[in-house]
Amino acid sequence: MINNNEIKFYIEKNLIDFFLIFKNSENIDYYTNDNFCFINNKKYSWPNFILNSNISSKNLLDNIIEISKLIKTNKAPKYWAVNSDLAKEFLIEIKKQDFLPIVKWSGMYLNISNKQNFIVSKNFTIQKISNREQLKNWLKIVNEQIYKTDKLKLYFFEAALKNKSVEMYLGYYNKVPVATSLLYTSSSYSGLYMIATKDEYRKKGFGTAITIHAINKAIEVGNTKFVLHATKLGKPVYEKMGFKEYNNIYIYCKNI
Amino acid sequence: MIISEIIRIIEKQLNLSQNTINSETTFEEISSWDSLNHAVIINLIEQHFDINFELDEMLDFENIEDIRKAVAQKIN
């Protein structure tokens, strides 16, 4: 039986591990110490995050000040992913140091071992990404729908494509690419990322279908534990699939 | 009036002309309203009224009226 603390730990760990698959990519600085790590793209703005899981009340202020200095000298990114289980004093202190909360993700978990059915138009098909052309179409939808800019660059995901822990899926409606998902497995937990549907194809069950498809593919190889980090809009959709919220991840931005 | 003070803070932060926003304006209707500006504005409002919002509360605001209600509740 998995306890709640283990689930919370792996919800955060999967996110950290996912970002760190890009740590050896071109233009990326990666730094780690006993308390936090960060990944910083010197050329583009993604995936730029400070990630931590080991800041305690003893080393709290020292670490926040150290990170602030690294940000001021452009060595560290200004975005910091912080989990909701950190001590309240941390949240007070981080605010004093001019970090402002900008986004909340719900850390969600689902344990499931039977493949799920989904009802969707017969004109909707799903392919696993295996070549550059498919990847370009996948990335176009993710950038347009999630980031509203061309924030994610092709070369990152070409590298991710070679990573055996990553699988990307593209959904087509009448042969037009319309929906995306990404499955990343680490320490037997499968994380779902980059779930998006083109605006004009929403409310047709395509997002649910491409999420369940990724889950089913993981179940086929024996994975039963799934995590994701949902926005406020996405959370009710995942709850309908059976996911439950265990914690929150807040993204803070240093106001400089 | 709380609402006029909130609107003044928002207009100043976002360099908006006077009378372009009101209590019914949603953040989606303000093109320069992004997640960082949201956080900065909420921070300025906290300082102005000498109050503190809960973390989830401040991230859940969707329009100016939401902020006004929360401010009114805290200063009363």
Interface residues (C-beta under 8 A of the other chain):
Chain A: L91 L100 P101 I102 V103 K104 K232 N248 Y250 C253 N255
Chain B: S35 L36 H38 A39 V40 I42 N43 L55 D56 M58 L59 D60
